[in-house]
Amino acid sequence: MPVRTATPPATDVVGLALEVLAAQGLNRPAANAALVSMAKERGVSVARCAALVVAAVDGRVG
């Protein structure tokens, strides 16, 4: 059974989400704008949206 680690601080999650978006071909400012836009679209904070992006890449749901 895999060991679950504690949730990283919000700034780390945002940084990880920006790295994920950068891996998709976006430069840093574009990745940040995309993350902010996705958060507004979903009505959640940028940190929460970033956590969802990271969880999706990590294979977790929720």
N, C-alpha and C positions, 0 to 999 in steps of 0.2 A: 504494500500500500504506500503510495507516495506521501511524503511528509509535506504538510501545508505550512507555508511560511506566513508570517504576519504580513498584513497589507502594508506596502511601502507608503511613505509619506506622500501627500498630494503632489508636491513638487517633483518627486521622483516619477510618479505615475504620468504626469504631464510630459516630462522629459522622455519617458519611454514611448508614450503615444506619438510624440513628435518624431522619434526615431523610426517608429513603424511607418508613419506617413512619409517620411523622407525615403525610406526603403522602397516606397511605391513610386518614387520619382519626383516628389515635391521638394522644393528648397525650403529652408527653415521658415521664412516669413509666410510662404504659401501654406505650409503644414500648420502653422499656428492659426492662420486665418480659417483654414478648413476645420480645425478643431473647434474654434470659437463658433463658427457657423453651424456645425453639427450640434453643439451644445444648445444654441439658441433655438434651432429647429425642433429639438426634443424637449425643450423646457427644463433642462438640467444644468448644473454648474459645469464649468469647463473641466474641473477635477473629476467629476462623476463621469462625464463623457469620455475623458481620457482613460479612466478605469475600465469602462466598457470596451474601448478599443483594445486595450492591453489584454483584458480577459478574453476577448474574441480571438486574438492571436494566440494566446496561451491555451485556448481550448476550453476555457471555463465559461459557463453561462450564468447570467444573473447579475 
